[in-house]
Amino acid sequence: MTESNKYIKSDKFAFDLVANLARSPGAFPQTGKFSSRVWAQLFGMTEKNFKELLKETGIPHFKFGSNVIVDAKDFWTSQKKKEAL
């Protein structure tokens, strides 16, 4: 598997999926705080690539020890803002 400078190519589908989720988020958690590992599994991507997605999109998150935590409300708010642009 070749790796690009931003994400592993096999995860491109997952990046595209996340980019289009604001229209239909019903199958994903709407409230609560989850680690980047959980979010990555939900979207079928690697944790490393989910963290890269956080950086690229500016989704609010915080570090708790070695974990990166993302609030579901922050995640969806960021997606809707991105869709509006």
Steps between C-alpha positions, in 0.01 A plus 500: 500500500644836402467797727443853374619804689157550666324166526523138399334466159282212618338745743407751229149352494472557877616863464238553228236332716574727795496804273143417391350392832348830609199428278415166665669450839222280646706180512775660706510627861352846539601562863785395724875512494693223324865422443654529156526121497119466526438766234751337266329163540159655431627641172709196406832683498823484695534704818802678353293612203212612720744720693621640166137570410460694826799716408383559143143591589561686826252288695531593870663227707709465814771268621449293810828325566584317179137503381342757274138565598237645268157615615226381263324839508825676405558248222157549340506877547832511315362281221196723453716815493722337238195406291373858511821634344 
